[in-house]
Amino acid sequence: MAQVYAIELRPALAVRARAALERSGVTNVQVIQGDGSRGLAGQAPFDRILVSAAPTRIPDALIAQLAVGGRIAIPVGDERSQTLVVGHKTGPDDLTWERTVPCIFVPLVGG
């Protein structure tokens, strides 16, 4: 079973997420309280990164933590106009990007 890491900036929401996962019997998800824009360098590289909050630009830390062959899906834009962007890392310094659909997510808060 794959290991999943979730990052939540707000401590109270991280506690609630952990409790909900425990109640549901989910054992392969670890909720980390922290700044999601920084990723989790200590656990990288990741085969998949899914971001559920929108930065105005894709954080370099997330791209650096994506494994070769990995994919990232992230909404990018301001509070009024965002696009879901999907990236595929084809080499250590090579990424291809596809802008997919318009969307609206909460802003990514952090460094």
N, C-alpha and C positions, 0 to 999 in steps of 0.2 A: 504494500500500500504506500502511495506517495506521501511524503511529508509536506504539509502546507503551513506557511507562516502568514499570519495576518498582522498588520501593524495599525494600531489605533493611537492617535495623538492624545485623546482625552482619557485620563485614567478611569473615570467612572464608566465610560463606554467600553473600555477594555475589560473591566470587571464583569460587566453585563454580558459581553460576548463570550467570555470564558464560561460563565454560568450557563448560558444557553447551549453552548456546545456540549458541556458536561451532561446537562439534562437530556440532550438528544442522543447521547451515547457516542458522539464523535470523538475519536481518540487520535486522529492524525493531523489535527490542526492546533498550532500553538499561537496564541494571541500575545503579541508583544506590545507593550505601551511604549511609544516612541514616535519619532519624526519619519513618516513614510517617504518623504522626499529624499531621505538618505539611504533608503533600502536597509538591507541587513548584510553588510560586507562580510561578517564572520560566518555566514551560512552560504555565501555565493560560491560558485555560479549557479544561477537558476535557469531551468529549462523554460519556465513560463513566469511572466510577471503580469499581473492584472491590477490595474490601478483604478480605484473607484472614486477618485476626486480629481478635479482638473487643475493642473498647473498652467501657467501661461506659456511655458516652454518645458520640454521634457528634461527632467533632471539628469545631469551627466552621470551621477552615481548609479542610477537605475540601468542606464545603458552599459556601464562598466561591469555591472553584476550579472548581466545576461550572458548565458553560455552560448558558445558558437552553436548554431542550429536552433537556438531558442527564439521564442516569440514574446513580444510585449504588446499589450493592448492598453491604451491610455487616452482618456479624453483630454484634449488640449484646447485652450482658448480662455476668453475672459468670462465674466459672469453672465453675459448675454448671448454669446455665440461660441459654441464649442464643436469640435469634430472628433469623432473616435478615430484614433490613429493606431494602426497595427504595424509593428516593425518585426523584421526577421533578420537575425544576425547570421550572416553567411560566412563571416571570417572574423578574425580578431579585431579588425578595424573596418569591417564592411557591414553596413546595415541597409536594408531596403525598406522603404516606408510606403504604406498605402493609406490614404485618407479615405475613410469609409463613409460613415453616416453622421449627420448632425445630431447633437445630443446636448443634454444639460445635466451636469453633475455639480455637487458642491465644490467650492474652491479647495485645492490642495494647500493646506496650511503647514508651514514649516520653513526650514532653512532653504 
